[in-house]
Every structure is written in structure tokens, then in C-alpha cells.
Amino acid sequence: MQKNLCVLLIWVLIVPSLSGCLKQQAVGEEISITNIDWMTTLYEEQPPNDKIIKEIEKLTNTKLEITWVPDAIENDRVYAALASGKLPKIVTLTNLKSSSVLNSFKSDMFWEIGPYIHEYPNLREMNETVIKNILFEGKLFGIYRERPLSRQGVIIRTDWLENVGLAMPKTVDDLYQIAHAFTFMDPDQNGNNDTIGFTDRYDLTYGVFKTLSSYMGTPNEWGIIDGKLVPDFETEEYMKTMEYMKSLYDGNLINRDFPITSKTQQQDLFIRGKAGIYVGNMVDAINMKNAAMKLDQPFEIDVVNRIKGTDGEERVWASGGHAGMFVFPKSSIKTEDELKKILFFMDRMIEEDIVTLLEIGIEGVHYQKSPDGSYLKMEENLHDLESNVKPYQSLISIHNRTYTNTNDPLRIKFDALVKDNESISISNPAEPLFSPTFSEKGSKLQNLIDAATINYIIGKIDKEEFYQEVQTWRMNGGNEIIYEFNAQLNATQ
């Protein structure tokens, strides 16, 4: 009897499926699964399990195979794959200005997708500014991995502001006044002289210097003066920023060991109440507040993105709006029809249900959705969210989502200020340009300028010696970089 019941049950389950398949075939609807292999970056210690992949496969009617490449060895792994020509159908490229990647573009290794994106409702909504930043010789070879144009701003201890009788800053002069008060007016009211204004780190880009520099009106890496590209460190505004930073350093308004301070150490000074001003990615406010709460100490903060320079203007530097792009090798995608299938899949990956899946996981497992539209993470599964969902964020191209996290006021404000930054952001005019010398020597030469900048701030060299370092930069490849960038700029105008 049990055997007969099992047979009957199987028959009941199978027959509807068979009839459904026959019906689809009868009306000419052929079911086919697209097989896609994808090489992408792993930023965590271990690859995630395949729960998210299984969900994506169901939503997109695909069979996915992900090759995870650890961030630390990504460049070597990608370069080796480019050299061998043995590539998956989708490749994640993060360093678009490396000589290996530039040569692959020149050799026509990847499909140019510019002529096709208008056929796809999500891909055709890509940001024109970001597209411009990833073009190679006027051609679009991939789909960018979207990043906010600018997340930079100032995070300040508001309880300290109240204690010293000051308001949130509106100008760079306000910032200086607050830093002075935080250093000398006992803002934590513990009776000790144990606080400073700014906390900073060795990184001139993501620490205090570059954001402050943009407030002062310094161009974003390159400026256009009299129709020609000029490096930012040859401008008057860059020198003014160095002077400002030097006055912070000389007045002990900033941690004096910033040239050897890491990001973690920089944040620790802020979290533990040793410094009251943090300049950088505004989202850091959320993590630092959460860390401070665990220490069970008073900690009230706020964020601001608009700080006027000495000329009264508001501006902030912008990134390229991307973290590389996804490209499609001709060696593994042989025909235009196959390319269109892959692009259809990539267009589907941009839709809200899949982006939500990649960012915060599976409803009922990793989060609960409330009637007001907010998404509340399930505390009991936070480890699984970090281990088996977060790594999949490297598959996201365009962030197409509408969900909000209304239980976190700082997150709401961060999202709003990042959006507001777009209206005052200053782009790097050389972002879409390519210089062979820059690809070969750019990083090493930038290290020379960074060292000279720090040495000027801490008083190891004077203005004349800084200018001598700039000449060293020029003589060791800088002149070639200037020439090559300007030649490309003229060619595109």
C-alpha cells in the first residue's frame, strides 16, 4: 500500500509539470537555461555559500558559476587570465588604467557594448558622467560597478560642540575654530588636557587632506588652466591647504603621528573620545557610533557635507563614480546573439529584487520587511549576512533599490548628503583619459608628491624644497604624463 501511495504521489507531482512543458512547447515557447561563468573579486576571507546564487538562478533562469578571486591577488590573477585568453563570459576589472587592461582594450579582446545598451531598460539608464569616465578611445567596453560620486564630509562630536558653545561648521574657518576649542577648552569636561580637534591618518586621499583641499578649491587631481591640464599640487589652492594643515599640526590641533596612523587607529581616537573631528567617508559615522555605544560612554555626533572655502564656494571632490566594470570577452562569447543574452541577464541583475537580494539577503532569513517600507536586519543571522551575502555585493553594477532603513537616522542622513554632494562635486577631468607613462609610473610618482606634502606639513621641508620635489616629479615622468593627458584631452575636444 505504501509503495502504491508513493507511485501515486510521484505521478500527481510529475504529470502537471509534463503537461505544462508540453503546453509551452505547443505554443512555441522553448525553455532554455543560459550558462554563465563569472570571475569577480572576493573582499572577505572566505567565499560565500551558494544560497544567494541559487535564488538568482531561479529569478534569471540561468546556471551560474562564480570564480572568486581574492582582492590581494586580483591584479596578478586577472593579468594572467588576460595573457592566456582563457576567460569566463563575464570578467570583473577593477583597475581600468593598468597597462594590461589598456592593452586588452586596444587588442579588441572584449565586446564593445555601447551600440547595444539602448535595447535594455535598465542599462540605458546608466549615468552619462560615469560612462564618460570608463570610455576607452570613445568606446564603451563594459558595465560600470557603481559607486557614489562623493561620500566625503565631516563628522563631529555634537556633545562637545555644546560644551564649548559652538555650532556645526559652515566654513573652513569654522572648522579651525572648532579644532582649537576641542583641543584647549576641555570639550569632554573631565578636567584634563587630553583631547584634540582633528583625527587623521597617513592617507592623503581618504583622510583629511583631499577633502579639505577640495573645500579650499583645489582641483580634483588635475585642473584645467588656460585650456591645459595641470596637476593639482601645482596650484595655489593646494599650497593653501598645506598651509592650513601645517597650522593644525603646529598648533597641536591634529594628532601629530598622523603620517604613521592607520584608518583603524584614526577612528579609534574618535571613538574613544580623544578627538572630535573626523573628515572622510560620512558612512563611517554609523560604524563609529555603534563601536562607541559598546564602550558605554557619552557619544553624540552629526555629519555635514557642505563646507565653504575661503572664497565662500561649496564643493567637494568626486570619484569616478565606479569601482571598475564588468566586461565580456569575445573568446568566450562568440556571437552577437550570445552577447545579447548575457546583456539581458545583466539588465535583469539591476532590478530591485535582485539588488536587494545581493545587498541584504533573503526575506525572512536575513531581514524582515515592515509595512512602512523599512528593512530590519535579523540579529540572529547577522553572521550569515556578513559571510554569505555581503561578498555577493561585488556582482552589483547599478544600485537600483528603493528600500530604506528608517530605524537608523544617521543612515538616512548619510544617503541624503551623498545625494546632495552630487550637486557640488568636482570631477577629475583626466579620469577618462589614458597616459602610458601614468599607467607605468603614476603610483610611484604620486608617492613622491605625497611624501613631500606630508613633509611640508610637519615642517621637514620648506616651500622651496617642496617645489624642488615637484620638479623631480616632472623630470622623472611627470612631464610625459602632462603631455600625454593633454594630447588626449585635445583629441577628444
FENJODA-V63674 format. One record per residue. PHI is phi in degrees with one decimal (* if undefined). OMEGA is omega as a letter, one per 30 degrees, with the letter a starting at -180 (none if undefined). Layout:
BEGIN
phi;omega
PHI;OMEGA
PHI;OMEGA
END
This chain:
BEGIN
phi;omega
*;l
-60.4;a
-64.4;l
-65.1;l
-63.4;l
-63.5;l
-62.1;l
-62.5;a
-63.0;l
-60.1;a
-64.4;l
-63.3;a
-76.0;a
-81.5;a
-58.9;l
-59.6;l
-64.1;l
-63.7;a
-65.8;l
-64.4;l
-63.4;a
-63.4;l
-65.2;l
-62.8;l
-65.0;a
-66.1;a
-96.3;l
83.3;l
-96.0;a
-94.0;l
-85.9;l
-140.0;l
-102.2;l
-86.5;l
-90.3;a
-133.0;l
-108.1;a
-144.6;l
-99.3;a
-143.3;a
-89.7;l
-107.8;a
-97.7;l
-99.0;a
-71.7;a
-128.2;l
-64.1;l
-77.7;l
-75.1;a
-100.5;a
-60.6;a
-67.2;l
-60.7;l
-60.6;l
-66.3;l
-65.1;l
-58.7;l
-67.2;a
-74.3;a
-113.1;a
56.1;a
-130.6;l
-117.6;a
-106.4;l
-127.8;a
-100.9;l
-101.3;a
-90.3;l
-113.3;a
-55.5;a
-53.3;a
-64.8;a
-116.5;a
-58.9;a
-56.7;a
-62.6;a
-65.6;l
-67.1;l
-61.3;l
-63.8;l
-66.3;l
-63.7;a
-66.7;a
-80.2;a
79.8;a
-93.0;a
-125.9;l
-74.0;a
-73.6;l
-127.3;l
-124.9;l
-90.7;l
-112.8;a
-102.1;a
-107.5;a
-77.9;a
-109.0;l
-71.5;a
-62.0;a
-64.0;l
-68.4;l
-59.5;l
-65.6;l
-67.2;l
-67.2;a
-63.6;a
-85.2;l
62.1;a
-73.3;a
-115.0;l
-68.9;l
-82.8;a
-100.3;a
-50.4;a
-68.9;a
-109.1;a
-65.0;l
-66.2;a
-82.0;a
-121.6;a
-60.8;a
-88.9;a
-63.5;a
-73.4;l
-92.3;l
-59.0;a
-66.2;a
-64.6;l
-64.5;a
-69.2;l
-56.9;l
-57.9;a
-74.4;a
-112.4;l
-66.9;l
-121.8;a
50.9;l
81.4;a
-111.3;l
-100.3;a
-101.9;a
-167.0;l
-104.7;a
-70.9;l
-94.3;a
-63.8;l
-135.9;l
-56.3;l
-62.6;l
-153.7;l
-110.2;a
-85.1;l
-172.9;a
-122.5;l
-109.9;a
-134.9;l
-72.5;a
-75.5;l
-67.0;l
-68.4;l
-56.9;l
-62.6;a
-67.3;a
-101.4;l
74.7;a
-121.2;l
-103.5;l
-58.2;a
-72.4;l
-120.2;a
-135.6;l
-66.6;l
-67.5;l
-60.5;l
-59.2;l
-64.4;a
-62.7;l
-65.8;l
-59.5;l
-65.0;a
-67.1;l
-67.3;a
-87.7;a
-119.3;a
-113.4;l
49.7;a
-64.2;l
-90.7;l
53.5;l
-103.3;l
81.2;a
-116.4;l
-91.2;a
-133.3;l
-129.5;l
-133.3;l
-76.9;a
-90.3;l
-111.0;a
-139.5;l
-139.3;a
-64.5;a
-79.7;a
-72.3;a
-82.4;a
-101.2;l
-88.6;a
-73.8;a
-58.5;a
-66.5;l
-66.8;l
-59.8;l
-60.7;l
-68.7;l
-60.1;a
-78.2;l
98.5;l
-68.1;l
-60.4;a
-86.1;a
72.0;l
-135.1;l
-119.3;l
-106.9;a
-122.5;a
53.9;l
81.1;a
-123.2;l
-73.2;a
-131.7;l
-64.6;a
-58.6;a
-75.9;l
-102.6;a
-101.9;l
-64.8;a
-66.2;l
-63.5;l
-64.4;l
-63.0;l
-66.7;l
-61.0;l
-63.5;l
-61.3;a
-64.3;l
-63.8;l
-68.8;l
-62.3;a
-66.6;a
-63.8;a
-91.6;a
59.8;a
-91.6;a
-142.3;l
-61.8;a
-72.2;l
-96.9;a
-57.1;a
-64.4;l
-122.2;a
-96.1;l
-84.4;l
-62.1;l
-60.9;l
-68.0;l
-60.2;l
-66.6;a
-62.9;l
-60.1;l
-73.5;a
-61.4;a
-88.9;l
77.0;l
-98.3;l
-140.3;a
-118.3;l
-128.3;l
-125.1;l
-109.2;a
161.6;l
-67.8;a
-65.6;l
-67.0;l
-61.0;l
-58.7;a
-66.3;a
-65.6;a
-69.4;l
-66.7;l
-61.3;l
-67.1;a
-67.3;a
-61.9;l
-68.5;l
-85.7;l
56.2;l
-132.4;l
-57.9;a
-162.5;l
-118.7;a
-134.6;l
-146.8;a
-124.2;l
-141.4;a
-111.5;a
-99.4;l
-125.9;a
-78.1;l
-78.4;a
-65.8;l
-92.4;l
84.6;a
-90.7;l
-109.5;l
-161.3;l
-151.7;a
-70.5;l
-116.2;l
-79.9;l
-75.6;a
80.5;a
-153.3;l
-122.9;a
92.2;a
-157.8;l
-98.0;a
-121.5;a
-131.6;a
-66.3;l
-71.6;a
-68.7;a
-111.8;l
-113.5;a
-81.6;a
-124.7;l
-64.9;l
-62.9;l
-67.6;l
-59.5;a
-63.7;l
-65.2;l
-66.9;l
-66.6;l
-61.2;l
-62.9;l
-64.6;l
-64.7;l
-67.1;a
-65.3;a
-84.6;a
-71.8;a
-57.9;a
-63.2;a
-79.5;l
-62.3;l
-61.2;l
-60.4;a
-71.9;a
-90.3;a
-129.9;l
87.7;a
-101.7;l
-63.2;a
87.5;l
-111.9;a
-108.0;a
-154.6;l
-115.9;a
-101.9;a
-93.6;a
-58.8;a
-80.7;l
94.9;a
-81.4;a
-116.0;a
-104.4;l
-66.3;l
-87.4;a
-55.6;a
-69.3;a
-118.5;a
-62.7;l
-63.3;l
-66.3;l
-61.3;a
-68.4;a
-83.5;a
-120.0;l
-118.7;a
-50.7;l
-58.2;a
-73.6;l
-63.6;l
-71.0;l
-92.4;a
-81.4;l
-98.9;l
-100.0;l
-80.4;a
-113.7;a
-145.6;l
-124.9;a
-71.4;a
-127.8;l
-116.7;a
-71.7;l
-87.8;l
-130.5;a
-57.5;l
-64.7;l
-65.7;l
-61.2;a
-67.9;l
-56.1;a
-58.1;a
-67.7;a
-71.9;l
-62.2;l
-64.0;a
-65.5;l
-58.9;a
-58.7;a
-79.6;a
-122.6;a
-78.4;l
-110.7;a
-83.3;l
-86.9;a
-64.9;l
-93.5;a
-54.3;a
-85.3;a
-94.6;a
-127.7;l
-127.6;l
-56.5;a
-67.6;l
-64.0;l
-61.8;a
-82.6;a
-120.8;a
-56.7;a
-64.7;a
-64.0;a
-68.8;l
-65.8;l
-60.3;l
-63.8;l
-68.1;l
-60.4;l
-63.5;l
-64.9;l
-63.4;l
-63.1;a
-64.3;l
-68.9;a
-60.8;a
-91.2;l
84.8;l
-79.5;l
-132.3;l
-102.3;a
-61.9;a
-63.4;l
-69.5;l
-63.4;l
-62.4;l
-64.2;l
-66.9;l
-62.7;l
-65.7;l
-62.0;l
-57.9;a
-64.4;a
-72.0;a
-104.9;l
133.9;a
-61.1;l
-61.0;l
-66.3;l
-62.9;l
-59.3;a
-62.9;a
-67.0;l
-64.2;a
-68.2;l
-62.8;l
-67.2;l
-60.4;l
-65.4;a
-69.5;a
-91.8;a
-91.7;none
END
